[in-house]
Amino acid sequence: MIVLGLAATALILINLYTDWLDPVRERLSSFAAPFYWITGTPSRVGDWAGEQLRTREELLEENSRLQHQVMLLEQQTQLLAAVRAENTQLKELMNSAETVDQRVLVAQVIGVSPDPLEHVVIIDKGRSDGVRQGAAIMDASGLLGQVIEAGDFSSRVLLITDANHALPVQVLRNSVRAVAEGTGDLYRLELRHLANTSDIREGDLLLSSGLGGRFPAGYPVGEVISVRRDPGRAFADVDVLPRGRMNRSRFVLAVIDDEHSGLMDGLESELESEPVPEPQD
């Protein structure tokens, strides 16, 4: 034991004060390197697995955050598109209002009749705004219908495509008069009882003629898309595409004749103020 202790002490002194053992130490380090690497493998595997798990969680979190951002951006884009469409409709309405001689009100469609057999919409303007029964309703493209019931703050509008609706029209090209009737189809009107020899053809623009006093004259109604003539029949079959966007317009114009409205208001006031005569015996 003493000899081993002296030998160990001698080796330590030689290692500290000489470089005789450097070749041996280098060789031993080369042999020991694989053992160090093997013993450190579990620790490295644990660090790698933890890093992979953290990276996956971070990716999932980032993916979820990006999905939420995409949804928010899509919603904002849809809102912007809706606002842009509304602005476009309002600009078109304002341009149309400049060509209308009567006073007009911008109204918004707030409801649609649930009955599939009638074409009726509800607007947010009524008697308190000056809208009366029979007032013409139009959009930027053409006539839509007329008010059939005016409440205090809203009104019911019968569209010209309703099967129970008809209005007098005339051809812009040659002033031929006819009656456009609704068919129950939002995209089709019919000219009935039009003589087979009438000068009318595809592409003709139909305007309201003003006859009957319901609609002001000169408003676009529709465009002739089909003319069928049978030599054995007295009348031609004429199909018309409405100019108004029946199921797409959100904002509309209520056309009000100031003179007519003032006259009616005056008559109503006189009737209310005039005493009812008592019956004579």
Residue pairs with C-beta under 8 A, 6 or more apart in sequence:
11 21
14 20
14 21
15 21
15 25
86 250
86 251
89 139
89 140
89 249
89 250
89 251
90 106
90 251
92 139
92 140
92 141
93 106
93 139
93 140
93 251
93 252
93 253
95 140
96 138
96 139
96 140
96 253
97 104
97 106
97 253
100 216
100 253
100 255
101 216
102 216
102 255
102 256
102 257
102 258
103 130
103 255
103 256
103 257
103 258
104 253
104 254
104 255
104 256
105 125
105 129
105 130
105 131
105 253
105 254
105 256
106 251
106 252
106 253
107 123
107 124
107 125
107 129
107 131
107 137
107 155
107 251
107 252
107 253
107 254
108 123
108 124
108 250
108 251
108 252
109 121
109 122
109 123
109 249
109 250
109 251
109 252
110 122
110 123
110 124
110 154
111 121
111 122
112 120
112 121
112 122
113 119
113 120
113 121
113 122
113 156
117 163
117 184
118 158
118 162
118 164
119 145
119 158
119 159
119 161
119 162
119 165
119 182
119 184
119 186
119 246
120 148
120 156
120 157
120 158
120 159
120 162
121 145
121 156
121 157
121 159
122 154
122 155
122 156
122 157
123 131
123 137
123 154
123 155
123 157
123 252
123 254
124 153
124 154
125 131
125 153
125 154
125 155
125 254
126 150
126 151
126 152
126 153
126 154
126 155
127 150
127 151
127 152
128 152
128 153
129 153
129 254
130 256
130 261
131 147
131 150
131 155
131 254
131 256
132 147
132 150
132 256
132 261
132 264
133 147
133 148
133 149
133 150
134 146
134 147
134 214
135 146
135 147
135 150
135 155
135 254
135 255
135 256
136 143
136 145
136 146
136 208
136 214
136 215
136 216
136 219
136 254
136 255
137 143
137 144
137 145
137 146
137 147
137 157
137 252
137 253
137 254
137 255
138 144
138 219
138 244
138 252
138 253
138 255
139 244
139 245
139 249
139 251
139 252
139 253
140 249
141 220
141 243
141 244
141 245
142 219
142 220
142 221
142 222
142 242
142 243
142 244
143 160
143 167
143 208
143 215
143 219
143 220
143 221
143 242
143 243
143 244
144 157
144 159
144 160
144 244
144 246
144 249
144 252
145 157
145 158
145 159
145 160
145 162
145 165
146 157
146 158
146 214
146 215
147 155
147 156
147 157
147 254
148 156
148 157
148 158
149 155
149 156
150 156
155 254
157 252
158 164
158 165
159 165
159 182
159 186
159 246
160 167
160 180
160 182
160 189
160 221
160 242
160 244
161 182
161 183
161 184
161 185
161 186
161 187
161 188
161 189
161 242
161 246
162 182
162 184
163 181
163 182
163 183
163 184
164 182
165 181
165 182
166 179
166 180
166 181
166 182
167 179
167 180
167 208
167 212
167 214
167 215
167 221
168 177
168 178
168 179
168 180
168 208
168 209
168 210
168 211
168 212
168 215
169 177
169 178
169 179
169 180
169 191
169 206
169 207
169 208
169 209
169 221
169 222
170 176
170 177
170 178
170 206
170 207
170 209
171 178
171 199
171 200
171 204
171 205
171 206
172 204
172 205
172 206
172 207
173 204
173 205
174 199
176 198
176 199
176 200
177 209
177 211
178 191
178 194
178 198
178 200
178 206
178 238
179 191
179 192
179 193
180 189
180 190
180 191
180 206
180 221
180 222
180 240
181 189
181 190
181 191
181 192
182 189
183 189
183 190
186 242
186 246
186 247
187 241
187 242
187 246
188 239
188 240
188 241
188 242
189 221
189 222
189 239
189 240
189 241
189 242
190 237
190 238
190 239
190 240
191 200
191 224
191 236
191 238
191 240
192 235
193 235
194 200
194 235
194 236
194 238
195 234
195 235
195 236
196 229
196 230
196 231
196 233
196 234
196 235
196 236
198 236
200 224
200 227
200 236
200 238
201 224
201 227
202 224
202 225
202 226
202 227
203 223
203 224
204 223
204 224
205 220
205 222
205 223
205 224
206 220
206 221
206 222
206 223
206 224
206 240
207 217
207 218
207 219
207 220
207 221
208 215
208 216
208 217
208 218
208 219
208 221
209 217
210 216
210 217
210 218
216 255
216 257
220 243
220 244
221 240
221 242
221 243
222 240
222 241
222 242
222 243
223 240
223 241
223 243
224 238
224 239
224 240
225 239
225 240
225 241
226 237
226 238
226 239
227 236
227 237
227 238
228 236
228 237
228 238
229 236
229 237
230 236
230 237
